[in-house]
């Protein structure tokens, strides 16, 4: 395998309180967002390489942040989603001068460790995962909880939602990654035949993942060094 050479093109910081831990980072074409255990989310302007805004509202650590770009007429809108130790998921519109959350989603019974956002078929959705072992899907048209995905035996650490909101992956301290597929109006677990009940078993407790444009899920596990595995969704069971 030919190594990929990456080059640093910009450096930001410090952007949070002195000594604060940056828990998560997300980027769009124009904005970089970071979140921290100081309870804030910082938005950085990629073009000007400066701090654009500081979002406050979470009552404790902010554990995860995600970005999405939406079209409002002719205007491009940056939406920010965050999840925190206060058990909430918050949605922000970067245009609002007050920098207050557009909506606060409540329902998790534990820390929210991961969030993601997908555009869907005209109906954007947020996915979140938590120490309460669940993954939750939130509908941005109704601003309501749409579905609770249960099955993990221990706390969930990461979640990734495809841009069309039809596929979701979640990871957990139970040492599994679960892949969910939308059928009709609900998400169910995948197996090799795109049926129900599959779990991809890995050996590492914290597993990170994301989708690319080809509908594949990339799994990273920490075993001395980071390894990247590419797993076709339709072959998850056969390749484990």
N, C-alpha and C positions, 0 to 999 in steps of 0.2 A: 504494500500500500504506500503510495507516495504521500509524504507528510504535507499538510497544508501550512503554508507560511502566512502568518498574520502579522500585521504591523499596526502599532498604536497610532491613531490619527488625531486623538485629542485626549486631554486629561482635565478632569474637573475635581475640585476639592481643595480644602474640606468644605462640604456643603451642609452638613448637619452639625449638631452641637458637639463641642470638643469631647472626644472620647466615645462618641456614640458609634454603635455598630450599624453598618448599612446591611439590611437584611435581604433586600431584593432590588433588582434593577430591571427596567423595561425600556425599550426604545422604539420610536416611530421615525418617519422620514425627517421630522422637524424637532422632536422633543425627546429628551432622555428623562425618565422618572426614576427616582430612588426613594426607598422607604427605610425607616430606621427605628431602633428601640427608643429614640427620643420622642416618639409619637407623631412624627411629621412625615410628609411626603414632599420632596423637592422636585420641581420641574426645571430642567436645564434647557436652554435654547441652544440647539446644535449649531446653528449658523453663527451666532454671536459668541458662543462658548461662555455664557454667563447664566447666573441664576435668574430664572424667570418668575418663579413664585414658590411660596412655601404653603402647603395645605395643612391645616390643623383641624382637628375634630375628633380623632380617635382618642380614647381615654387612657391608652397604654401603648405598648409596642405596636408598630405597624409591621407585620410579618411578610406581606406580599403586595406587589403592585403589578398592574397590567395596563396596557394602552391599546386604544383602538381609534381608528380614524373614521369619522362619519360625515356624510354629506347633508348639509342643511341648506337647500336651495343651491346657491352658487358658493356658499361658504364651506370650507373644510373645518370640521370640528374635531378637536382632540378630546376623547373621553378617557378618564382615568378611573380605574377600579382598584380598591385597596381592601385588604383584610387584616384584622388585628387581634391582639390578645384580649380586647374587649368583646370578642365573640361576634363582631359585626362585619358586614361587607358594605363598603360605601362607594357610591358612584359620584364622580365629579365632572362638571363641564368646564373646561379650561377657559371658556369665554367669560364666565361670570366674575365680575369684579370683586365680589365678596369672598370668593374662594371657599364657599361653604358647600357641603355635599348636596347634590341634587336629590339624593335619596339614600336612606340608611336601611339596609336589609337586615332583619333580625330573625333568628331561627336556630342557629347553631348553639350547641350547649358547651362548646369548648373553644379554645383559641382557633382562629382561622389562619391556617398555615399557608394556603395557596389560593390564588384567584386567576381566572382567565376570562376573556371576553371574545365572543364570536358574532359575526354579522347576521348569520342565519338568512332565511329567505324573506328579507325585509323586516324580520323581528329579531333584533339583537338579543343575546342571552349572556348571562354571567354564570360561570361555574366556580364553585368554591369548595374547599375541603378543610377538614377540621380535626381537632383532637377528639371530637365526639364520634369518630369512626365513619362519618357520613360524607358524601359528596352531594352538594345541592345545586340545582339549576334554577336560575332566576330569570323571569321573563321581563324584558325592559319595555314591552308594550303595556303590560298591566302593572308593572312594578310589584309583582307578586312572586312568591315561591312557586315554581312549576313542578318540580319533582325532587324527591329525596332518594338518592341511590345508596342502598345499604348492601353490605356483603363483606367489607373489610372487617377483620377481627380486632385490629388495633388502630391507633390514630392514623389519619391520612395526612401525608406531608406535601404531596404535589398533585396538581391537576392541570390538564391541557385540553383545550376545546378547539376542534377544527373550525376553520373560518365559516363553514356553512352550518355549524352547530349540530351536525349529524353524527359525529364521532367524538368520543371523550376518552381520555386515559387518566387513571388515578394511581397513585403509589402510596404505600403504607408501611408502617413498622411491622406488619405481619409478613414482610419480605415478598410481597407480591405487587405486580402491576396489573390492573384490570382495565380492559378495553371495552367500552360500551358503544353500541350502535343504535341509531334511532330507527325504530319501526313504528309506523303510524305516528303517534304523538308521544311515545315514551322511549327512553333509552334502556337497552338490555345488554347483558354481557355477550361478547362474541366467543365462538369457538372456531375451529378450522373451517366449518361449513356455514359460517355466519349464523350459527344458532345461539343457544343460550347456555351459559354456565362455564365459560372458559376463564382461567386465570393463568397468567404468565408468571412462573415462579423463578425468581432470581435470588442471589445469595446475599445481596447487600440490603441494609435496612432503608437507607435513604436513596431513592432512585429518581432521577430527573428525566423529563421527557418533553418532547414537543412534536408538532406535526409540520411537515413540509407540504409544498404545493402538490406533491404526487400522492398524498393520502397515506404516507408511511409514518409510523411512530418511531422516533429515535430514543433509545434507552441508554442512559449513561450510568455506569456503576463504578464506585470507587474501590479499587483493589490495588493499592499502592500507587497507581496512576489512573487517570481517567481513560476509560475505554468507551468507544462509541459503537453501538450496535444498531443496525438497520433491520427492522422487522416489518414485513408486509402485513397489513392488518388481516388479510385473508389467510395468512399462514402462521398466525401467532401460536396456535396449539401444536402444529406439526413441527415447528422449529424450536420448541422449548427444550 
